[in-house]
């Protein structure tokens, strides 16, 4: 279940506060403290393929666009 589905179902339970509280307790997305799901791109907000080296914090697509501005050179 995605976070979007969670919120959609939660709006349908507004008239039943006890059931809504129980639903929220068991179905809310887990707060992430580490790992792949925690890291997001500072530029576009994508998750997953984050370039974390040198604390860049960009996804690989944004890194390719901004690498020259950051001072990286392509060696081939």
Biopython code that builds the backbone (N, CA, C, O; Angstrom):
import numpy as np
from Bio.PDB.StructureBuilder import StructureBuilder

atoms = [
    (1, "UNK", "N", (0.843, -1.172, 0.000)),
    (1, "UNK", "CA", (0.000, 0.000, 0.000)),
    (1, "UNK", "C", (0.891, 1.239, 0.000)),
    (1, "UNK", "O", (1.810, 1.353, 0.811)),
    (2, "UNK", "N", (0.619, 2.140, -0.891)),
    (2, "UNK", "CA", (1.402, 3.363, -0.961)),
    (2, "UNK", "C", (0.837, 4.404, -0.011)),
    (2, "UNK", "O", (-0.269, 4.256, 0.508)),
    (3, "UNK", "N", (1.599, 5.445, 0.208)),
    (3, "UNK", "CA", (1.152, 6.507, 1.104)),
    (3, "UNK", "C", (-0.102, 7.179, 0.558)),
    (3, "UNK", "O", (-0.961, 7.613, 1.326)),
    (4, "UNK", "N", (-0.208, 7.266, -0.757)),
    (4, "UNK", "CA", (-1.379, 7.886, -1.370)),
    (4, "UNK", "C", (-2.643, 7.073, -1.058)),
    (4, "UNK", "O", (-3.675, 7.644, -0.707)),
    (5, "UNK", "N", (-2.561, 5.740, -1.185)),
    (5, "UNK", "CA", (-3.703, 4.881, -0.875)),
    (5, "UNK", "C", (-4.081, 4.990, 0.600)),
    (5, "UNK", "O", (-5.262, 4.964, 0.944)),
    (6, "UNK", "N", (-3.097, 5.111, 1.453)),
    (6, "UNK", "CA", (-3.325, 5.226, 2.888)),
    (6, "UNK", "C", (-4.167, 6.463, 3.182)),
    (6, "UNK", "O", (-5.131, 6.390, 3.944)),
    (7, "UNK", "N", (-3.813, 7.587, 2.587)),
    (7, "UNK", "CA", (-4.538, 8.828, 2.847)),
    (7, "UNK", "C", (-5.941, 8.794, 2.251)),
    (7, "UNK", "O", (-6.877, 9.341, 2.834)),
    (8, "UNK", "N", (-6.089, 8.159, 1.104)),
    (8, "UNK", "CA", (-7.401, 8.068, 0.465)),
    (8, "UNK", "C", (-8.362, 7.268, 1.335)),
    (8, "UNK", "O", (-9.503, 7.681, 1.542)),
    (9, "UNK", "N", (-7.913, 6.141, 1.839)),
    (9, "UNK", "CA", (-8.765, 5.310, 2.686)),
    (9, "UNK", "C", (-9.047, 6.005, 4.012)),
    (9, "UNK", "O", (-10.126, 5.836, 4.578)),
    (10, "UNK", "N", (-8.108, 6.770, 4.505)),
    (10, "UNK", "CA", (-8.289, 7.459, 5.776)),
    (10, "UNK", "C", (-9.385, 8.519, 5.679)),
    (10, "UNK", "O", (-10.105, 8.744, 6.652)),
    (11, "UNK", "N", (-9.525, 9.170, 4.528)),
    (11, "UNK", "CA", (-10.567, 10.178, 4.369)),
    (11, "UNK", "C", (-11.955, 9.548, 4.399)),
    (11, "UNK", "O", (-12.921, 10.209, 4.780)),
    (12, "UNK", "N", (-12.069, 8.299, 4.010)),
    (12, "UNK", "CA", (-13.357, 7.626, 4.023)),
    (12, "UNK", "C", (-13.789, 7.242, 5.446)),
    (12, "UNK", "O", (-14.965, 6.964, 5.680)),
    (13, "UNK", "N", (-12.851, 7.224, 6.388)),
    (13, "UNK", "CA", (-13.157, 6.817, 7.761)),
    (13, "UNK", "C", (-13.406, 7.997, 8.698)),
    (13, "UNK", "O", (-13.439, 7.812, 9.914)),
    (14, "UNK", "N", (-13.580, 9.196, 8.164)),
    (14, "UNK", "CA", (-13.757, 10.379, 9.023)),
    (14, "UNK", "C", (-14.986, 10.292, 9.912)),
    (14, "UNK", "O", (-14.995, 10.855, 11.006)),
    (15, "UNK", "N", (-16.006, 9.607, 9.468)),
    (15, "UNK", "CA", (-17.231, 9.534, 10.268)),
    (15, "UNK", "C", (-17.144, 8.496, 11.389)),
    (15, "UNK", "O", (-18.028, 8.435, 12.244)),
    (16, "UNK", "N", (-16.090, 7.684, 11.392)),
    (16, "UNK", "CA", (-15.925, 6.648, 12.415)),
    (16, "UNK", "C", (-14.568, 6.842, 13.101)),
    (16, "UNK", "O", (-13.582, 6.232, 12.689)),
    (17, "UNK", "N", (-14.506, 7.678, 14.135)),
    (17, "UNK", "CA", (-13.211, 8.029, 14.733)),
    (17, "UNK", "C", (-12.468, 6.863, 15.373)),
    (17, "UNK", "O", (-11.238, 6.840, 15.326)),
    (18, "UNK", "N", (-13.153, 5.904, 15.963)),
    (18, "UNK", "CA", (-12.483, 4.770, 16.608)),
    (18, "UNK", "C", (-11.831, 3.887, 15.545)),
    (18, "UNK", "O", (-10.678, 3.479, 15.686)),
    (19, "UNK", "N", (-12.575, 3.601, 14.488)),
    (19, "UNK", "CA", (-12.016, 2.789, 13.410)),
    (19, "UNK", "C", (-10.906, 3.530, 12.687)),
    (19, "UNK", "O", (-9.935, 2.917, 12.244)),
    (20, "UNK", "N", (-11.041, 4.846, 12.562)),
    (20, "UNK", "CA", (-10.012, 5.650, 11.908)),
    (20, "UNK", "C", (-8.702, 5.603, 12.695)),
    (20, "UNK", "O", (-7.628, 5.491, 12.104)),
    (21, "UNK", "N", (-8.787, 5.688, 14.017)),
    (21, "UNK", "CA", (-7.590, 5.640, 14.854)),
    (21, "UNK", "C", (-6.894, 4.286, 14.736)),
    (21, "UNK", "O", (-5.669, 4.217, 14.645)),
    (22, "UNK", "N", (-7.676, 3.222, 14.739)),
    (22, "UNK", "CA", (-7.110, 1.879, 14.612)),
    (22, "UNK", "C", (-6.474, 1.703, 13.231)),
    (22, "UNK", "O", (-5.389, 1.134, 13.112)),
    (23, "UNK", "N", (-7.150, 2.192, 12.194)),
    (23, "UNK", "CA", (-6.624, 2.093, 10.831)),
    (23, "UNK", "C", (-5.307, 2.850, 10.712)),
    (23, "UNK", "O", (-4.348, 2.356, 10.119)),
    (24, "UNK", "N", (-5.271, 4.050, 11.280)),
    (24, "UNK", "CA", (-4.052, 4.858, 11.205)),
    (24, "UNK", "C", (-2.893, 4.190, 11.942)),
    (24, "UNK", "O", (-1.753, 4.228, 11.479)),
    (25, "UNK", "N", (-3.183, 3.584, 13.079)),
    (25, "UNK", "CA", (-2.148, 2.921, 13.868)),
    (25, "UNK", "C", (-1.489, 1.786, 13.103)),
    (25, "UNK", "O", (-0.269, 1.630, 13.143)),
    (26, "UNK", "N", (-2.293, 0.996, 12.409)),
    (26, "UNK", "CA", (-1.765, -0.200, 11.757)),
    (26, "UNK", "C", (-1.362, -0.012, 10.295)),
    (26, "UNK", "O", (-0.639, -0.850, 9.757)),
    (27, "UNK", "N", (-1.803, 1.054, 9.638)),
    (27, "UNK", "CA", (-1.548, 1.203, 8.214)),
    (27, "UNK", "C", (-0.743, 2.433, 7.823)),
    (27, "UNK", "O", (-0.490, 2.639, 6.636)),
    (28, "UNK", "N", (-0.338, 3.246, 8.770)),
    (28, "UNK", "CA", (0.442, 4.431, 8.449)),
    (28, "UNK", "C", (1.812, 4.011, 7.918)),
    (28, "UNK", "O", (2.386, 3.034, 8.398)),
    (29, "UNK", "N", (2.341, 4.739, 6.934)),
    (29, "UNK", "CA", (3.689, 4.429, 6.442)),
    (29, "UNK", "C", (4.714, 4.594, 7.558)),
    (29, "UNK", "O", (4.623, 5.516, 8.368)),
    (30, "UNK", "N", (5.679, 3.699, 7.591)),
    (30, "UNK", "CA", (6.696, 3.707, 8.633)),
    (30, "UNK", "C", (7.646, 4.886, 8.437)),
    (30, "UNK", "O", (8.069, 5.172, 7.317)),
    (31, "UNK", "N", (7.975, 5.558, 9.522)),
    (31, "UNK", "CA", (8.961, 6.632, 9.460)),
    (31, "UNK", "C", (10.338, 6.010, 9.273)),
    (31, "UNK", "O", (10.756, 5.171, 10.071)),
    (32, "UNK", "N", (11.033, 6.411, 8.237)),
    (32, "UNK", "CA", (12.336, 5.846, 7.916)),
    (32, "UNK", "C", (13.451, 6.661, 8.551)),
    (32, "UNK", "O", (13.424, 7.892, 8.528)),
    (33, "UNK", "N", (14.436, 5.963, 9.121)),
    (33, "UNK", "CA", (15.576, 6.647, 9.716)),
    (33, "UNK", "C", (16.854, 6.378, 8.942)),
    (33, "UNK", "O", (17.787, 7.180, 8.992)),
    (34, "UNK", "N", (16.912, 5.262, 8.229)),
    (34, "UNK", "CA", (18.091, 4.929, 7.436)),
    (34, "UNK", "C", (17.647, 4.202, 6.173)),
    (34, "UNK", "O", (16.485, 3.820, 6.038)),
    (35, "UNK", "N", (18.574, 4.020, 5.263)),
    (35, "UNK", "CA", (18.314, 3.186, 4.104)),
    (35, "UNK", "C", (17.909, 3.939, 2.852)),
    (35, "UNK", "O", (17.893, 5.169, 2.810)),
    (36, "UNK", "N", (17.584, 3.159, 1.841)),
    (36, "UNK", "CA", (17.283, 3.669, 0.514)),
    (36, "UNK", "C", (16.042, 4.558, 0.496)),
    (36, "UNK", "O", (16.005, 5.552, -0.229)),
    (37, "UNK", "N", (15.035, 4.214, 1.278)),
    (37, "UNK", "CA", (13.782, 4.969, 1.287)),
    (37, "UNK", "C", (13.924, 6.335, 1.957)),
    (37, "UNK", "O", (13.098, 7.216, 1.721)),
    (38, "UNK", "N", (14.938, 6.529, 2.774)),
    (38, "UNK", "CA", (15.137, 7.796, 3.472)),
    (38, "UNK", "C", (15.760, 8.848, 2.567)),
    (38, "UNK", "O", (15.449, 10.034, 2.686)),
    (39, "UNK", "N", (16.641, 8.422, 1.661)),
    (39, "UNK", "CA", (17.393, 9.359, 0.839)),
    (39, "UNK", "C", (16.569, 9.844, -0.349)),
    (39, "UNK", "O", (16.015, 9.043, -1.102)),
    (40, "UNK", "N", (16.494, 11.153, -0.507)),
    (40, "UNK", "CA", (15.809, 11.723, -1.655)),
    (40, "UNK", "C", (16.726, 12.740, -2.319)),
    (40, "UNK", "O", (17.605, 13.311, -1.674)),
    (41, "UNK", "N", (16.516, 12.961, -3.602)),
    (41, "UNK", "CA", (17.306, 13.925, -4.366)),
    (41, "UNK", "C", (16.946, 15.332, -3.908)),
    (41, "UNK", "O", (15.769, 15.657, -3.749)),
    (42, "UNK", "N", (17.961, 16.165, -3.698)),
    (42, "UNK", "CA", (17.718, 17.536, -3.266)),
    (42, "UNK", "C", (17.131, 18.382, -4.389)),
    (42, "UNK", "O", (16.509, 19.414, -4.135)),
    (43, "UNK", "N", (17.329, 17.945, -5.633)),
    (43, "UNK", "CA", (16.888, 18.728, -6.772)),
    (43, "UNK", "C", (15.467, 18.372, -7.216)),
    (43, "UNK", "O", (14.618, 19.253, -7.351)),
    (44, "UNK", "N", (15.211, 17.085, -7.441)),
    (44, "UNK", "CA", (13.927, 16.690, -8.028)),
    (44, "UNK", "C", (13.054, 15.856, -7.102)),
    (44, "UNK", "O", (11.861, 15.713, -7.369)),
    (45, "UNK", "N", (13.602, 15.296, -6.018)),
    (45, "UNK", "CA", (12.794, 14.538, -5.071)),
    (45, "UNK", "C", (12.707, 13.047, -5.350)),
    (45, "UNK", "O", (11.956, 12.344, -4.675)),
    (46, "UNK", "N", (13.460, 12.543, -6.332)),
    (46, "UNK", "CA", (13.443, 11.098, -6.605)),
    (46, "UNK", "C", (14.065, 10.348, -5.447)),
    (46, "UNK", "O", (14.872, 10.889, -4.691)),
    (47, "UNK", "N", (13.672, 9.086, -5.322)),
    (47, "UNK", "CA", (14.233, 8.220, -4.290)),
    (47, "UNK", "C", (15.014, 7.091, -4.948)),
    (47, "UNK", "O", (14.734, 6.716, -6.086)),
    (48, "UNK", "N", (15.974, 6.562, -4.243)),
    (48, "UNK", "CA", (16.635, 5.351, -4.721)),
    (48, "UNK", "C", (18.050, 5.549, -5.205)),
    (48, "UNK", "O", (18.991, 5.211, -4.487)),
    (49, "UNK", "N", (18.235, 6.082, -6.390)),
    (49, "UNK", "CA", (19.571, 6.130, -6.998)),
    (49, "UNK", "C", (20.265, 7.439, -6.648)),
    (49, "UNK", "O", (20.473, 8.287, -7.516)),
    (50, "UNK", "N", (20.619, 7.601, -5.396)),
    (50, "UNK", "CA", (21.212, 8.841, -4.903)),
    (50, "UNK", "C", (22.735, 8.720, -4.892)),
    (50, "UNK", "O", (23.291, 7.730, -4.418)),
    (51, "UNK", "N", (23.399, 9.755, -5.430)),
    (51, "UNK", "CA", (24.852, 9.820, -5.375)),
    (51, "UNK", "C", (25.194, 10.427, -4.026)),
    (51, "UNK", "O", (25.063, 11.635, -3.828)),
    (52, "UNK", "N", (25.634, 9.580, -3.096)),
    (52, "UNK", "CA", (25.894, 10.037, -1.743)),
    (52, "UNK", "C", (27.348, 10.403, -1.495)),
    (52, "UNK", "O", (27.677, 11.002, -0.471)),
    (53, "UNK", "N", (28.218, 10.043, -2.430)),
    (53, "UNK", "CA", (29.638, 10.330, -2.249)),
    (53, "UNK", "C", (29.865, 11.837, -2.256)),
    (53, "UNK", "O", (29.219, 12.550, -3.025)),
    (54, "UNK", "N", (30.751, 12.327, -1.433)),
    (54, "UNK", "CA", (31.055, 13.748, -1.261)),
    (54, "UNK", "C", (29.837, 14.534, -0.766)),
    (54, "UNK", "O", (29.801, 15.758, -0.891)),
    (55, "UNK", "N", (28.835, 13.839, -0.202)),
    (55, "UNK", "CA", (27.609, 14.468, 0.319)),
    (55, "UNK", "C", (26.924, 15.328, -0.734)),
    (55, "UNK", "O", (26.494, 16.447, -0.455)),
    (56, "UNK", "N", (26.828, 14.787, -1.956)),
    (56, "UNK", "CA", (26.187, 15.514, -3.055)),
    (56, "UNK", "C", (24.674, 15.492, -2.893)),
    (56, "UNK", "O", (24.030, 16.536, -2.999)),
    (57, "UNK", "N", (24.090, 14.315, -2.635)),
    (57, "UNK", "CA", (22.657, 14.213, -2.402)),
    (57, "UNK", "C", (21.793, 14.413, -3.626)),
    (57, "UNK", "O", (20.655, 14.868, -3.508)),
    (58, "UNK", "N", (22.307, 14.082, -4.807)),
    (58, "UNK", "CA", (21.534, 14.202, -6.046)),
    (58, "UNK", "C", (21.305, 12.815, -6.626)),
    (58, "UNK", "O", (22.114, 11.908, -6.430)),
    (59, "UNK", "N", (20.188, 12.656, -7.347)),
    (59, "UNK", "CA", (19.973, 11.391, -8.052)),
    (59, "UNK", "C", (20.923, 11.353, -9.246)),
    (59, "UNK", "O", (21.515, 12.370, -9.606)),
    (60, "UNK", "N", (21.064, 10.192, -9.848)),
    (60, "UNK", "CA", (22.046, 10.057, -10.922)),
    (60, "UNK", "C", (21.691, 10.907, -12.134)),
    (60, "UNK", "O", (22.588, 11.381, -12.831)),
    (61, "UNK", "N", (20.399, 11.111, -12.401)),
    (61, "UNK", "CA", (19.998, 11.927, -13.545)),
    (61, "UNK", "C", (20.350, 13.399, -13.321)),
    (61, "UNK", "O", (20.882, 14.056, -14.217)),
    (62, "UNK", "N", (20.054, 13.912, -12.133)),
    (62, "UNK", "CA", (20.388, 15.304, -11.820)),
    (62, "UNK", "C", (21.900, 15.495, -11.732)),
    (62, "UNK", "O", (22.420, 16.548, -12.100)),
    (63, "UNK", "N", (22.600, 14.473, -11.242)),
    (63, "UNK", "CA", (24.048, 14.563, -11.162)),
    (63, "UNK", "C", (24.659, 14.708, -12.552)),
    (63, "UNK", "O", (25.591, 15.489, -12.745)),
    (64, "UNK", "N", (24.134, 13.955, -13.524)),
    (64, "UNK", "CA", (24.651, 14.057, -14.892)),
    (64, "UNK", "C", (24.459, 15.468, -15.454)),
    (64, "UNK", "O", (25.318, 15.978, -16.173)),
    (65, "UNK", "N", (23.324, 16.093, -15.120)),
    (65, "UNK", "CA", (23.060, 17.440, -15.610)),
    (65, "UNK", "C", (23.961, 18.480, -14.945)),
    (65, "UNK", "O", (24.397, 19.428, -15.598)),
    (66, "UNK", "N", (24.242, 18.309, -13.660)),
    (66, "UNK", "CA", (24.946, 19.331, -12.893)),
    (66, "UNK", "C", (26.420, 19.028, -12.638)),
    (66, "UNK", "O", (27.099, 19.816, -11.980)),
    (67, "UNK", "N", (26.926, 17.910, -13.143)),
    (67, "UNK", "CA", (28.298, 17.501, -12.837)),
    (67, "UNK", "C", (29.317, 18.531, -13.301)),
    (67, "UNK", "O", (30.274, 18.816, -12.582)),
    (68, "UNK", "N", (29.131, 19.081, -14.464)),
    (68, "UNK", "CA", (30.085, 20.062, -14.992)),
    (68, "UNK", "C", (30.105, 21.321, -14.121)),
    (68, "UNK", "O", (31.171, 21.884, -13.871)),
    (69, "UNK", "N", (28.935, 21.763, -13.659)),
    (69, "UNK", "CA", (28.861, 22.943, -12.791)),
    (69, "UNK", "C", (29.517, 22.694, -11.438)),
    (69, "UNK", "O", (30.056, 23.612, -10.819)),
    (70, "UNK", "N", (29.466, 21.433, -10.983)),
    (70, "UNK", "CA", (30.074, 21.085, -9.692)),
    (70, "UNK", "C", (31.583, 20.880, -9.784)),
    (70, "UNK", "O", (32.252, 20.764, -8.757)),
    (71, "UNK", "N", (32.129, 20.834, -11.008)),
    (71, "UNK", "CA", (33.561, 20.700, -11.183)),
    (71, "UNK", "C", (34.040, 19.287, -11.522)),
    (71, "UNK", "O", (35.239, 19.014, -11.455)),
    (72, "UNK", "N", (33.139, 18.398, -11.880)),
    (72, "UNK", "CA", (33.524, 17.052, -12.258)),
    (72, "UNK", "C", (33.824, 17.005, -13.745)),
    (72, "UNK", "O", (33.187, 17.699, -14.538)),
    (73, "UNK", "N", (34.801, 16.181, -14.122)),
    (73, "UNK", "CA", (35.147, 16.004, -15.525)),
    (73, "UNK", "C", (34.849, 14.568, -15.935)),
    (73, "UNK", "O", (34.991, 13.638, -15.141)),
    (74, "UNK", "N", (34.436, 14.407, -17.179)),
    (74, "UNK", "CA", (34.149, 13.076, -17.696)),
    (74, "UNK", "C", (35.419, 12.537, -18.354)),
    (74, "UNK", "O", (35.962, 13.140, -19.280)),
    (75, "UNK", "N", (35.875, 11.397, -17.858)),
    (75, "UNK", "CA", (37.048, 10.747, -18.420)),
    (75, "UNK", "C", (36.584, 9.577, -19.259)),
    (75, "UNK", "O", (35.855, 8.713, -18.772)),
    (76, "UNK", "N", (37.002, 9.536, -20.530)),
    (76, "UNK", "CA", (36.616, 8.420, -21.370)),
    (76, "UNK", "C", (37.720, 7.994, -22.309)),
    (76, "UNK", "O", (37.542, 7.057, -23.087)),
]
sb = StructureBuilder()
sb.init_structure("model")
sb.init_model(0)
sb.init_chain("A")
sb.init_seg("    ")
for serial, (resi, resn, name, xyz) in enumerate(atoms, 1):
    if name == "N":
        sb.init_residue(resn, " ", resi, " ")
    sb.init_atom(name, np.array(xyz, "f"), 0.0, 1.0, " ", f" {name:<3s}", serial, name[0])
structure = sb.get_structure()
